[in-house]
Amino acid sequence: MDYYVEKRDDGRYHLKPSASPEYTRDGYPAPPDCSYNLAIFKWMMQVMVYANDRLDLNDSVVDEVRDVLANLVDYPVDPAEGFMVGAGQKFACSHRHWSHLFMVYPLHEYAYDDPEQGALIDKSLQHWLSYSQAYRGYSWLAAASMTAVKGDGDTAVDYILRSLDHERFPALPNTLYIESSPVIETPLLGARSVQDLMLTSYNGIIRVFPAPPHAWSAMAFHTLRADGAFLISARREEGVTQFVRVESLADEPCRIRTGMEDTIQALGSRVFKLTDLGAGTVEIDLQQGESVILYTGSRPALRIAPVPVMDRTNYWGTITDAPKPVDEPEL
């Protein structure tokens, strides 16, 4: 552990000087308490503690890990600009990476569930976006996913479109992407950013249609995977979620935000217990191998089908080649 951190007179563990990807290469020195490495370091230690407790490993190193976690330095933050690259180093030049914001996305250590954290995310994201000159395709996609976490689907879609229509590196008609040579991370992140509008799961909560854009009045997906080994299917029509189907594969706690405002009803092979946890979250006593359909009002048609496309462009086949609708998933 001493290789990475040092305990100073303030009683806190500090990360030794380390590089933020490419940012340090561009003429800036490696700062101590580098936000990128600090975020990953914290995540790794938290996973170690979780695995030790979950699997009853009784690993002696975990005592040291707990001590470091309890006394680890806070992220460097500028009051006006938000998260910094590292101690004494502001984010001060355009850069395609959002490395100093990894605690926001993809690690979700900071989230809008906490209003104070949400305000810091807004400040940090807007500061990063103000230096967009060196952005590449995946830069705008990261901005889309971080905006989707807030629930702002309209702005997220705008960022996705900026990625597709990048002035120097636009996406090709077959969705592939090239800079000096073909690169795969942008198409993959593009798929992830679109999914982030429809389904996310972090901090123990599954979030269905967390950021539906107004232009996408109809949305549907079938058996996407969520944390906890859940398969999620859902349909939305005219801007209203019709139903959500949840299947458990591993007997993990099921806490879910459906976005449905009225009293949620559960349809399945038995009577399910739904517990309101507040903030739109319900917990379902779903066991391994079981599935449940959640809806409000009268029972909807339980159908997953392709939604109407906004134009006739279809690079992957004709409309007649679209998959057939799936009627009433088996419970």
PyMOL commands that set and color helices and strands:
alter all, ss='L'
color gray80, all
select helices_A, chain A and resi 35-55+61-70+99-101+115-129+137-150+153-164+185-198+319-321
alter helices_A, ss='H'
color red, helices_A
select strands_A, chain A and resi 5-7+13-15+77-78+82-83+199-202+205-208+219-226+230-237+240-248+254-257+265-268+274-278+281-284+291-295+303-304+326-327
alter strands_A, ss='S'
color yellow, strands_A
deselect
rebuild
show_as cartoon
